[in-house]
Amino acid sequence: MHRQHLFPLINKYQVKPDVKKGWIVIKNGNKQPYKRFGIKKNAIKRAKEVAKVNLPGTVDIYKLDGTLQASKSYSIKIVPE
């Protein structure tokens, strides 16, 4: 018997500094990066693009010291008929 989720799973993307000098986007806490970027701005842009497509989603952006800088959520908007 399949168990259905009452709420959809949230896709979580994290933008973190990389030890190899750059920034990585990590999806759902995976150990391997989803994508690697040289510039933080580009990593944030890509993480937001992917989160908007894979709703519901969140993007957590971290500073170089590893502390959370910002968080943004994207959800499915229901438009009344």
Beta strands, then each sheet from edge to edge (+ up, - down):
strand 1: 11-18
strand 2: 22-27
strand 3: 35-37
strand 4: 57-62
strand 5: 68-74
sheet 1: 3+ 2- 1+ 4+ 5-
end
